[in-house]
Amino acid sequence: MKNLNYVGKSLLKEDSRDKSAGKTKFICDMQREGMLYAKLLLSEKPHAELSIDTREALAQTDIIAVYTYADIPKKLYNSHQWYPGIAAEFDEYLLSDKARFMGDRIALVVGKTKEAVERAIPKVKVHYTELPAVIGLEAASEIAFSKEITCGDYEKQFEKADYIIKDSGCTPKIHHAALEPHICLSELDDQNNLVVWTPCQTVFQIQHHISSVLDLPYNQIRVIKAVMGGSFGGKGQTVLEPICAFATHKLQKPVMLYMDRRDAILGTRSRNAAKMTVETAVDKEGKILARKVVAEIDGGAYYTNAAAIVMALGKKLFRLYDMKDQYYKGSTYYTHTISGGACRGYGSPQAHAITEVNMDHIAKVLNLDPCELRLRNLVSSGAKDLTGAPDIGNAQIRECVLQGMAAFAWQEKRQTIKNKNTARYAYGVGMACGVHGNGYKGAYPDFTQVDMSLLSDGSILVKISVHDQGCGTLMTMQQIAAEALDIDTSRIKVLEADTFMTPYDSAGTQASRVTFVCGGAVKNAGEKLITELINALCELKDCSSDSVETKDGCLFIKNSMQHYTYGDIAVLYELKYSKKLSVFVEYESPANPASFAACFAEVRVDKYTGEVMVLDCLAVHDIGQSVNPALVEGQIQGGAHMSLGMALFEEIEIDAKGYVKSTNFSKYHLMNAPVMPHVQVLTVEHGEPYGPYGAKSVGELAAVAPAPAVVNAINFALDTSITSYPVTPEVIISHIMNEA
């Protein structure tokens, strides 16, 4: 690979200073003449028939409308469906006809001010006739979706095995906890188009749903991706936008629909809770012969991602270890709880939570070091996915483990860590591996379009439907474009998604596809544009392309004193040939390789209180090539924060009757700064052949391996066999007492 000038450099995001200074405008800062405010009334009951009296609320000062199921179009949709070709169960209305979970949308209050709306919400009188509620997987019986994925003959291998190691465990429903709660703004422009501003991940998905529900053509619906205060998958489904658009369409007024934290926890989406049973057959040398995994997934009250989560979780299980025989069955069940949706890692955190603890259990039975067990079984570069999915690619997970062992001083710590134990504190180290993907290739259409233009002043405009979630997507695209065009990033402008302004993208910002797929498209467009630019110079100056060199926004003709800026060529070419130098590219993802990580953790467990302190954490990632190392480090550290929270703290707590107990951050516990360890980051960068300049994904993978690494460290410290998350102080004390 050629020497890189822009890719691989830690460049500052353009919005960093404005965000840190509080200058950035989010939707909550936007104002429109005559704008109304709206808030949803969410069900207080998990399952009930409804009778709603809106008269008292409507009588309140400055209240414009109160909508219920009686007022909405009777058009069902599925908020997970991101393009019309996806088969899905349509079972959602804008507002529900009955309560199917605590948090279900049952009314919308619209007023002239937020204060008026807040006063009116309690005045909407709801009479609930409660119905039996199905809560938790133990009570669930109605299957929304079920699928088996297999390779080889696991039963035959089980008969030959020296050991079969079995573990079962659970992972909880988790709130995304983005700094910005859900919000959107809709209005009508001068041409009577419906315009929706939203901090979303999928503008074309929102356009599709609004069109379907309101029976409007796509070309009258403009969806603009607004500045986002975090998502982590939580804004990947259309939760607020269709009902907000409905209010504007009905009232012919701008409407801002907002949520507070309680609403965001109760009434949006969650990571799917899961229960998994893992049986692994091994020989006495520690070679995995076969594995059987059965996953039961809590889909919640609506279908949403019932099929997608089963498939996403299952497919990850076939891409980490070299085993020819494996059986997976996943089933999603309906319950009267918050529906599932995308959450950072999309199935990978659940898949690896139990299987990686199971790996340590195997190592314990065989008296093997956990790293050594994994090194004997991890996939190698060039491995095939035996389910028929795209090839695994340049897998460097073994290198991740080896580098991690050295940097963490794994062998020394594993042998000596318990020397630190006291009567009160137990110490342990653990590790785990993880895998994630790079888009939808092999499952769904995975392509994007790029419109790239050279402007007369030599600057570059890139139109592509990406959605920056705060992680630096635009900077990443700028650096890839700069590398392809050999021009400084400051001369490149990348637009975010806007259904009227940026070209089509098949899937939006999801499935860890942005750097690999959208970045690949930008690279491809940049290479085509620079070729056009060189050819233009050759036409203008009658020289050969072999004699032209590029450098920092200029073209040089070898063996001459002539050089021209890109802007010079743009002006001269337009003047002589009446043509503009631009390219339009439709780029289909060429592959879907795997990205890998290994995480190492050291913990201290307080045997008196059950408190776990993570003292040290090392995350090693096989990412092919860092486009921006500073952003990569931030992604990995942020992902580790979410994963450690899953391990120790986070859970949307729902009681046996379906009532949510953790409705704010005093009850929903995040990992706060005082207990968050420093996460050391190492990257293994051996290039991915189909990735832009060798790059592949990191953002979702970062939230996978830390959790099981910490649970493995706890089990090593206490000699326990904990397999369910989160490992709260109550769980620790219970296990200590049971072991006593």
C-alpha positions in Angstrom: 0.0 0.0 0.0 1.2 3.5 -0.9 2.3 5.9 1.9 -0.8 7.6 3.3 -1.0 11.3 3.8 -4.4 11.8 5.4 -5.7 8.3 6.4 -4.1 7.2 9.6 -3.8 10.7 11.0 -5.5 11.9 14.2 -7.3 15.0 12.8 -9.7 17.1 14.8 -13.4 16.8 13.9 -14.7 20.1 12.5 -17.5 20.3 15.1 -15.4 19.5 18.2 -14.8 23.1 19.2 -18.4 24.2 18.7 -19.7 21.3 20.7 -17.3 21.7 23.5 -18.1 25.5 23.7 -21.9 24.8 23.6 -22.4 26.6 20.3 -23.8 23.6 18.4 -27.5 23.8 17.7 -29.5 20.7 18.3 -33.2 20.3 17.4 -34.2 21.4 20.9 -32.6 24.8 20.0 -34.5 25.2 16.7 -37.3 27.8 16.4 -40.0 28.2 13.8 -42.7 30.9 13.5 -45.9 29.6 15.0 -44.2 26.3 16.1 -46.2 24.0 18.3 -44.9 21.6 20.9 -46.0 18.0 21.3 -45.5 15.2 23.8 -46.7 11.6 23.8 -48.8 10.2 26.6 -47.4 6.8 27.4 -49.3 3.9 28.9 -49.0 3.4 32.6 -50.1 -0.2 32.3 -48.4 -3.2 30.7 -51.5 -4.6 29.1 -55.0 -3.0 29.1 -58.0 -2.0 27.1 -58.2 1.8 26.9 -60.9 4.4 27.2 -59.5 8.0 26.9 -61.3 11.2 27.7 -59.5 14.2 26.2 -62.0 17.0 27.1 -60.3 18.3 30.2 -56.9 18.4 28.5 -58.4 20.2 25.5 -59.9 22.8 27.7 -56.4 23.8 29.0 -55.0 27.2 27.9 -52.8 27.0 24.7 -53.7 23.4 23.9 -54.3 22.9 20.2 -55.1 19.2 19.9 -55.1 15.9 21.7 -54.9 12.9 19.3 -55.7 9.2 20.2 -56.1 6.1 18.2 -59.5 7.4 17.0 -57.9 10.2 15.1 -55.0 8.5 13.3 -54.9 6.8 9.9 -55.6 3.1 10.4 -52.4 2.1 8.6 -50.1 -0.5 10.2 -46.4 -0.4 9.8 -43.2 -1.9 11.2 -40.7 0.7 12.5 -37.8 -1.7 11.9 -38.4 -2.0 8.1 -35.8 0.3 6.5 -36.8 -0.2 2.9 -40.0 -1.6 1.4 -38.5 -4.9 0.2 -38.0 -6.3 3.7 -40.7 -8.8 4.7 -42.0 -7.8 8.1 -45.0 -8.1 10.4 -46.9 -4.8 10.3 -48.4 -4.4 13.8 -47.8 -0.8 14.9 -50.1 2.2 14.6 -49.1 5.8 15.2 -51.0 5.6 18.4 -52.1 2.3 19.9 -55.7 1.1 20.2 -54.8 -0.7 23.5 -51.8 -0.7 25.8 -49.4 -3.5 25.0 -46.6 -2.5 27.4 -45.9 0.2 30.0 -44.7 3.0 27.7 -46.9 2.3 24.7 -48.0 5.4 22.7 -51.6 6.1 23.5 -52.1 9.8 22.9 -50.4 12.9 21.6 -50.8 16.3 23.2 -50.1 19.4 21.1 -49.9 22.9 22.4 -48.4 26.4 21.9 -45.8 26.0 24.6 -44.0 23.2 26.4 -45.4 24.4 29.7 -49.0 24.1 28.3 -48.3 20.6 27.0 -46.8 19.5 30.4 -49.9 20.9 32.2 -52.2 19.1 29.9 -50.7 15.7 29.8 -52.0 14.7 33.3 -55.4 16.0 32.3 -55.9 13.3 29.7 -58.1 10.9 31.5 -57.3 7.2 30.7 -59.4 4.4 32.0 -57.5 1.1 31.9 -59.2 -2.3 31.9 -56.2 -4.4 32.8 -55.5 -7.6 30.9 -53.2 -10.5 31.8 -49.6 -9.6 31.0 -46.8 -11.9 29.7 -43.6 -10.7 31.3 -40.2 -12.2 30.8 -39.0 -15.2 28.8 -40.1 -17.7 31.4 -43.7 -16.7 30.9 -43.5 -16.2 27.1 -45.1 -18.7 24.7 -46.0 -16.8 21.5 -43.1 -17.0 19.1 -42.7 -14.0 16.7 -39.8 -15.6 14.7 -37.7 -18.7 14.9 -34.7 -19.8 12.8 -32.1 -22.6 12.8 -28.6 -22.1 11.4 -26.3 -25.1 11.1 -23.1 -26.4 9.6 -21.8 -29.9 9.8 -23.2 -32.6 12.1 -22.9 -31.4 15.7 -24.6 -34.5 17.1 -22.0 -36.9 15.6 -19.2 -34.8 17.1 -20.9 -34.7 20.5 -20.8 -38.5 20.5 -17.0 -38.4 19.9 -16.2 -35.7 22.5 -14.2 -36.1 25.6 -16.1 -33.3 27.3 -19.3 -31.5 26.8 -19.4 -28.2 28.7 -22.8 -26.6 29.2 -23.7 -23.1 30.5 -26.9 -21.1 30.5 -27.2 -17.4 31.2 -29.2 -14.2 30.6 -28.6 -10.7 29.4 -31.0 -7.9 30.2 -33.0 -5.2 28.4 -30.7 -2.2 28.2 -31.4 1.5 27.6 -29.2 3.3 25.1 -28.7 6.3 27.4 -27.8 8.8 24.7 -27.2 12.2 26.1 -30.0 13.6 23.8 -33.4 12.0 24.4 -35.5 11.4 21.3 -36.8 14.5 19.5 -37.9 15.6 16.1 -39.3 18.6 14.3 -41.7 18.6 11.3 -42.8 21.5 9.2 -44.1 22.5 5.7 -41.9 24.3 3.3 -42.9 26.9 0.7 -43.8 24.2 -1.8 -46.0 22.4 0.8 -43.5 19.6 1.2 -43.4 17.9 4.5 -40.0 18.5 6.1 -38.8 16.4 9.0 -35.7 17.2 11.0 -34.5 14.3 13.1 -31.3 13.0 14.8 -31.7 9.7 13.1 -29.7 6.9 11.5 -31.9 6.2 8.5 -33.5 9.1 6.6 -34.9 7.0 3.8 -36.5 4.6 6.3 -38.3 7.5 7.9 -39.4 8.8 4.5 -40.8 5.4 3.7 -42.8 5.1 6.9 -44.3 8.6 6.7 -45.2 8.0 3.0 -46.9 4.7 3.9 -48.8 5.9 6.9 -49.9 9.3 5.6 -50.3 8.2 2.0 -48.0 10.8 0.6 -45.6 10.4 -2.2 -41.9 10.2 -1.4 -41.2 13.3 -3.4 -43.3 15.4 -1.0 -41.4 14.2 2.1 -38.0 15.6 2.9 -36.2 14.0 5.9 -33.1 15.9 7.1 -30.6 14.3 9.5 -30.0 16.8 12.3 -27.1 17.2 14.7 -27.3 14.2 17.0 -26.5 13.9 20.7 -25.9 10.1 20.5 -27.8 7.1 19.4 -26.0 3.8 19.8 -28.9 2.2 17.8 -31.7 3.8 19.8 -32.5 6.2 17.0 -32.3 3.6 14.3 -36.1 3.0 14.2 -38.8 5.5 13.4 -40.3 6.1 16.9 -41.4 9.7 16.8 -41.1 10.9 13.3 -44.3 9.5 11.7 -46.6 10.8 14.5 -44.8 14.2 14.5 -45.3 14.3 10.7 -49.0 13.4 11.2 -49.5 16.4 13.5 -47.9 18.8 11.1 -49.9 17.4 8.2 -53.1 17.7 10.2 -52.5 21.1 11.7 -50.5 22.7 8.9 -48.1 24.0 11.5 -44.5 23.2 12.6 -44.4 20.7 15.4 -41.6 19.8 17.8 -42.2 16.4 19.4 -39.9 15.9 22.4 -39.2 13.3 25.0 -37.8 13.5 28.5 -35.6 10.7 30.0 -38.5 8.8 31.4 -40.2 8.7 28.1 -37.0 7.7 26.3 -36.5 4.7 28.7 -40.2 3.6 28.6 -41.4 4.5 25.1 -38.6 3.9 22.5 -36.6 0.7 22.1 -34.2 -1.4 24.1 -31.5 -3.9 23.6 -33.3 -7.3 23.4 -33.0 -9.4 26.6 -31.9 -12.9 25.9 -31.5 -16.3 27.5 -28.9 -18.6 26.0 -27.8 -22.2 26.6 -24.4 -23.2 25.2 -23.1 -26.7 24.9 -19.6 -27.1 23.6 -18.0 -30.4 22.7 -14.2 -30.6 23.1 -11.4 -33.2 23.0 -8.9 -33.5 25.9 -6.4 -31.4 24.0 -8.8 -28.4 24.0 -9.9 -28.6 20.3 -13.5 -27.5 19.9 -15.3 -30.3 18.0 -18.8 -28.8 17.9 -21.2 -26.5 19.6 -24.9 -26.2 20.2 -26.4 -22.8 21.0 -30.1 -22.1 21.8 -31.2 -18.5 22.2 -34.5 -17.3 23.5 -35.0 -13.6 22.8 -37.5 -11.1 24.4 -38.9 -9.2 21.5 -41.3 -7.1 23.5 -44.8 -6.1 22.5 -44.3 -5.5 18.8 -42.6 -7.4 16.1 -40.0 -4.7 15.2 -36.7 -6.6 14.9 -37.8 -10.1 15.9 -36.3 -11.7 12.9 -33.2 -9.4 12.6 -32.0 -10.0 16.1 -32.3 -13.8 15.8 -30.2 -13.7 12.6 -27.7 -11.1 13.7 -27.0 -12.9 17.0 -26.8 -16.3 15.3 -24.5 -15.4 12.5 -21.8 -14.0 14.8 -21.4 -17.5 16.4 -20.0 -18.9 13.2 -17.2 -16.4 12.6 -15.0 -16.4 15.7 -13.9 -20.0 16.2 -12.7 -22.7 13.8 -15.4 -25.4 14.2 -16.9 -27.3 11.4 -20.0 -28.5 13.2 -22.4 -26.1 15.0 -26.1 -25.8 15.6 -27.9 -22.6 16.4 -31.6 -22.0 17.1 -32.9 -18.6 17.9 -36.5 -17.7 18.8 -38.0 -14.3 19.5 -41.0 -14.2 21.8 -43.7 -11.6 22.3 -44.0 -10.1 25.8 -45.8 -7.1 27.2 -42.6 -5.1 27.6 -40.7 -2.5 25.6 -39.9 -3.7 22.1 -36.5 -4.6 20.9 -34.4 -2.5 18.5 -30.9 -1.9 17.4 -28.4 -1.4 20.2 -24.6 -1.1 19.7 -23.3 -4.5 18.6 -26.8 -5.8 17.5 -26.7 -9.4 18.8 -23.0 -9.6 19.3 -23.0 -8.6 23.0 -25.7 -11.2 23.8 -24.0 -13.9 21.6 -20.6 -13.5 23.3 -21.9 -12.9 26.8 -22.5 -16.5 27.4 -20.3 -18.2 24.9 -17.2 -16.5 26.1 -17.9 -17.4 29.7 -18.4 -20.9 28.4 -15.0 -20.8 26.9 -13.4 -20.0 30.3 -15.5 -22.8 31.8 -13.9 -25.2 29.2 -10.5 -23.9 30.0 -11.1 -24.5 33.7 -12.3 -28.1 33.2 -9.3 -28.9 30.9 -6.8 -27.0 33.2 -5.8 -24.8 30.3 -5.0 -21.1 30.2 -8.1 -19.3 28.7 -5.9 -17.6 26.1 -4.2 -20.8 25.1 -7.6 -22.5 24.7 -8.7 -19.7 22.4 -5.4 -19.7 20.4 -6.0 -23.3 19.6 -9.4 -22.6 18.2 -9.7 -19.1 16.8 -10.2 -18.6 13.0 -7.4 -17.8 10.8 -7.0 -15.2 8.0 -8.9 -16.3 4.8 -11.4 -18.5 6.7 -14.7 -19.3 5.1 -18.0 -18.8 6.8 -19.5 -22.3 6.8 -23.1 -21.0 6.8 -22.5 -19.6 3.3 -22.2 -16.0 4.4 -19.4 -13.9 2.8 -15.8 -14.8 3.7 -14.4 -13.8 7.0 -11.5 -11.9 5.4 -8.1 -11.0 6.9 -8.8 -12.2 10.4 -6.2 -11.1 12.8 -7.8 -12.2 16.1 -4.9 -14.5 17.0 -2.6 -11.5 16.7 -5.0 -9.5 19.0 -4.8 -12.2 21.7 -1.0 -12.5 21.4 -0.4 -8.7 21.5 -2.9 -8.4 24.3 -1.2 -11.1 26.4 2.1 -9.3 26.1 0.8 -5.8 26.8 -1.4 -6.9 29.7 1.3 -9.2 31.2 -1.3 -11.8 31.1 0.6 -14.9 32.2 2.3 -13.2 35.1 -1.0 -11.7 36.3 -2.9 -14.9 35.9 -0.4 -16.7 38.0 0.2 -14.1 40.7 -3.0 -12.0 40.9 -4.5 -13.9 43.8 -1.5 -13.1 45.9 -3.1 -9.7 46.4 -6.2 -11.2 48.1 -7.2 -10.2 51.6 -10.0 -11.3 53.9 -12.2 -8.6 52.2 -11.0 -8.3 48.6 -10.5 -10.9 45.9 -8.6 -10.1 42.7 -8.9 -11.7 39.3 -8.1 -11.3 35.7 -10.1 -12.4 32.7 -10.3 -12.1 29.0 -12.7 -12.6 26.1 -12.9 -12.3 22.4 -15.5 -10.9 20.1 -16.5 -10.5 16.4 -18.7 -8.2 14.4 -19.4 -7.5 10.7 -19.0 -4.8 8.1 -22.5 -4.3 6.7 -25.3 -6.3 5.1 -23.5 -8.0 2.1 -25.0 -11.5 1.9 -28.2 -10.6 3.7 -29.7 -7.4 2.3 -28.9 -4.9 -0.4 -25.8 -3.0 0.6 -25.0 -0.1 -1.7 -24.8 3.6 -1.6 -24.6 6.5 -4.1 -22.0 9.4 -4.1 -22.2 12.6 -5.9 -18.8 14.3 -5.8 -18.0 17.6 -7.5 -14.9 19.8 -8.0 -15.9 23.4 -7.5 -14.3 26.4 -9.3 -12.3 27.4 -6.3 -10.7 23.9 -6.1 -12.8 22.8 -3.1 -14.7 19.5 -3.2 -18.4 18.9 -2.4 -19.3 15.3 -1.4 -23.0 14.4 -1.3 -23.6 11.1 0.4 -26.3 10.0 2.8 -24.3 9.3 5.9 -25.4 10.1 9.5 -22.8 11.3 11.9 -23.8 10.1 15.4 -21.1 12.1 17.1 -18.4 9.6 16.4 -16.7 11.4 13.5 -18.3 9.9 10.4 -17.9 13.1 8.4 -14.2 13.5 9.4 -13.7 9.8 8.4 -15.3 10.5 5.0 -13.2 13.6 4.6 -10.0 11.8 5.2 -10.8 9.0 2.8 -11.8 11.6 0.1 -8.6 13.6 0.8 -6.5 10.5 0.4 -8.1 9.6 -2.9 -8.0 13.2 -4.2 -4.6 14.2 -2.7 -6.1 17.4 -1.2 -6.3 18.6 2.3 -9.4 17.7 4.3 -10.1 21.4 4.9 -10.9 21.7 1.2 -13.6 19.0 1.4 -17.2 19.3 2.5 -19.2 16.2 3.2 -23.0 16.6 3.5 -25.1 14.5 5.9 -28.2 12.6 4.8 -31.1 14.6 3.4 -33.6 12.8 1.2 -33.9 15.9 -1.1 -30.2 16.8 -1.3 -28.1 13.6 -1.0 -28.4 10.5 -3.1 -29.9 7.2 -2.1 -28.3 4.9 0.4 -29.7 1.4 0.9 -29.5 1.0 4.6 -28.4 4.1 6.6 -26.0 4.2 9.5 -26.3 0.7 10.9 -24.7 -2.8 10.8 -21.2 -1.2 11.1 -21.3 -0.5 7.4 -20.3 3.2 7.2 -16.5 3.1 7.1 -16.4 -0.1 5.0 -19.2 0.6 2.6 -19.7 4.4 2.5 -16.0 5.0 2.9 -15.4 2.6 0.1 -17.8 4.5 -2.1 -16.1 7.8 -1.3 -12.7 6.3 -2.1 -14.1 5.0 -5.4 -15.7 8.4 -6.3 -12.5 10.2 -5.3 -10.4 8.0 -7.6 -12.8 8.5 -10.5 -12.8 12.3 -10.0 -9.0 12.5 -9.9 -8.9 10.5 -13.1 -11.3 12.9 -14.7 -9.2 15.8 -13.4 -6.0 14.4 -14.9 -7.7 13.6 -18.2 -9.0 17.1 -18.3 -5.5 18.5 -17.9 -4.3 16.2 -20.6 -7.0 17.5 -23.0 -6.2 21.1 -22.1 -2.4 20.8 -22.3 -1.9 18.0 -24.7 0.1 15.8 -22.4 -0.2 12.2 -21.3 -1.6 11.0 -18.0 1.7 9.3 -17.3 3.3 12.7 -17.1 0.9 14.1 -14.6 1.4 14.0 -10.8 -0.9 15.2 -8.0 0.2 16.9 -4.8 -1.8 18.7 -2.2 -4.5 20.0 -4.5 -2.3 20.7 -7.5 -1.4 18.9 -10.8 2.2 18.9 -12.0 3.4 18.1 -15.5 6.7 16.2 -15.1 9.8 17.7 -16.6 8.2 21.0 -17.0 7.6 24.1 -14.8 3.8 23.8 -15.3 1.5 23.2 -12.4 -2.1 24.0 -11.9 -4.4 24.0 -8.9 -7.5 21.8 -9.1 -9.5 25.0 -9.3 -7.5 26.2 -12.3 -8.4 23.0 -14.2 -12.1 23.3 -13.2 -12.3 26.8 -14.6 -10.3 26.2 -17.8 -12.2 22.9 -18.5 -15.6 24.5 -18.1 -14.5 27.5 -20.3 -13.2 25.4 -23.1 -15.5 22.3 -23.1 -18.7 23.5 -21.2 -18.4 20.7 -18.8 -18.2 20.4 -15.0 -15.8 18.0 -13.4 -17.9 15.7 -11.2 -18.7 12.0 -10.8 -21.7 10.1 -9.7 -21.0 6.6 -8.3 -23.3 3.8 -7.2 -21.1 1.6 -5.1 -22.1 -1.9 -3.9 -20.3 -3.5 -1.0 -17.8 -6.0 -2.4 -17.6 -8.1 0.8 -18.5 -8.4 4.5 -15.4 -9.4 6.4 -15.3 -9.8 10.1 -13.7 -7.4 12.6 -12.3 -8.9 15.8 -11.3 -7.9 19.3 -9.8 -9.3 22.4 -10.3 -7.7 25.8 -8.3 -8.2 29.0 -9.6 -7.0 32.4 -8.4 -7.0 36.0 -11.0 -6.7 38.8 -11.2 -6.3 42.6 -14.3 -7.8 44.2 -15.4 -6.6 47.7 -16.6 -9.8 49.3 -18.3 -7.8 52.1 -20.4 -5.5 49.8 -20.4 -7.3 46.5 -19.0 -4.2 44.7 -16.8 -4.9 41.7 -14.1 -2.4 40.7 -12.5 -2.8 37.3 -8.9 -1.9 37.9 -7.4 -2.3 34.4 -8.8 -2.9 30.9 -7.0 -3.5 27.7 -8.9 -3.6 24.4 -7.1 -5.0 21.3 -8.9 -4.5 18.0 -8.2 -6.0 14.5 -9.5 -3.1 12.4 -7.4 -3.3 9.2 -6.4 0.3 9.2 -7.3 3.3 11.4 -8.6 6.1 9.4 -8.4 8.5 12.3 -6.6 6.9 15.3 -7.9 9.4 17.8 -11.5 8.7 16.8 -10.8 4.9 16.8 -9.5 5.2 20.4 -12.6 7.2 21.4 -14.9 4.6 19.8 -13.2 1.7 21.6 -13.2 3.5 25.0 -16.8 4.5 24.6 -17.8 1.0 23.5 -16.0 -0.4 26.5 -18.0 1.9 28.8 -21.2 0.5 27.4 -20.0 -3.1 27.7 -18.7 -2.7 31.2 -22.1 -1.1 32.1 -23.8 -4.2 30.7 -21.5 -6.4 32.8 -22.0 -4.7 36.1 -24.8 -2.2 36.3 -27.3 -1.7 33.4 -30.8 -3.2 33.3 -34.3 -1.9 32.5 -35.8 -3.5 35.5 -39.3 -4.7 35.0 -41.3 -6.4 37.8 -43.3 -9.6 37.4 -46.5 -7.6 36.6 -44.8 -5.6 33.8 -44.1 -2.3 35.6 -40.8 -0.6 34.9 -38.9 0.3 38.0 -35.9 2.0 36.4 -37.4 5.1 34.8 -34.6 7.6 35.4 -30.8 7.6 36.0 -31.2 7.4 39.7 -32.7 3.9 39.2 -31.1 3.0 35.8 -27.5 2.7 36.8 -24.7 3.7 34.4 -21.0 3.3 34.9 -20.0 6.7 36.2 -16.6 8.4 35.9 -15.3 7.6 39.4 -15.5 3.8 38.7 -14.7 3.8 35.0 -11.2 2.5 34.4 -8.8 3.8 31.9 -9.1 1.6 28.8 -5.8 1.1 27.1 -6.2 0.6 23.3 -4.1 -1.4 20.9 -5.0 -1.8 17.2 -3.8 -4.5 14.9 -3.7 -3.0 11.4 -2.8 -5.5 8.7 -5.3 -4.2 6.2 -8.6 -5.6 4.9 -8.3 -6.1 1.1 -11.8 -4.8 0.3 -11.8 -2.0 2.8 -11.0 1.6 1.9 -7.2 1.8 2.4 -7.6 -1.4 4.4 -10.1 -0.1 7.0 -13.0 -2.0 8.5 -15.4 -1.5 11.4 -14.8 -0.8 15.0 -17.7 1.2 16.6 -20.1 -1.7 17.4 -17.4 -4.3 18.0 -16.0 -2.1 20.8 -19.1 -2.9 22.9 -18.8 -6.7 22.8 -15.8 -8.3 24.5 -15.3 -6.2 27.7 -18.4 -7.5 29.4 -17.5 -11.2 29.3 -13.9 -10.4 30.0 -15.0 -8.8 33.3 -17.3 -11.6 34.2 -14.6 -14.1 33.5 -12.3 -12.1 35.8 -14.9 -12.1 38.5 -15.4 -15.9 38.2 -11.6 -16.3 38.4 -11.4 -14.1 41.5 -14.2 -15.9 43.4 -14.0 -19.4 41.8 -17.7 -18.9 40.8 -19.6 -19.7 37.7 -21.6 -16.6 37.1 -23.2 -16.5 33.7 -25.9 -13.8 33.8 -25.7 -10.1 33.5 -25.5 -7.6 35.1 -23.3 -8.9 38.0 -24.6 -6.6 40.6 -23.5 -6.6 44.3 -26.6 -8.7 45.1 -25.5 -11.3 42.6 -22.0 -11.4 44.0 -23.2 -11.8 47.6 -25.7 -14.5 46.6 -22.9 -16.5 44.9 -20.5 -16.1 47.8 -23.2 -17.3 50.2 -24.1 -20.2 48.0 -20.4 -21.2 47.7 -19.9 -21.0 51.4 
